[in-house]
Amino acid sequence: MNEKPSKQKPAKMCYEHIGGKLGQLLAVTFAEKGWIAKKNPTDKHFYITDLGQKEFTKLGIDITQIKPEDL
């Protein structure tokens, strides 16, 4: 057999979220765009900003499915 190596790039799932390099790139891009932010730079978790709520909704992402949390 002479199979060609796949040129597809992975979109890895880690538990119930996107992980791997794609997840990292999405997080960095969303932060740069101001769609997500941290209250303090040392915080582990991000929150969705008002701008992010508008932009994710434009993309067709139903963020009402995300439960509020104390961050």
C-alpha positions, 0 to 999 in steps of 0.5 A: 500500500502506498498511502499519502500522508494526510494534509488535514489539520487536527481540531482536537477535543479535550473533554468538552472543549477544543484543545491543541494548537487550534484551541490555543490559536482561537484563545489568543485571537479572541483575546487580541480581538477583545472578545474574551479577557481576564480580570487580571493577567494572572487569572487562569480563566477568561470571561466573554466581553460585551464585544465578544457576546455580540461577535460570537452571536454574529457567528451563530454561536448561541452563548446563552448555553454558557452558564454564568460563573464566579470567576 
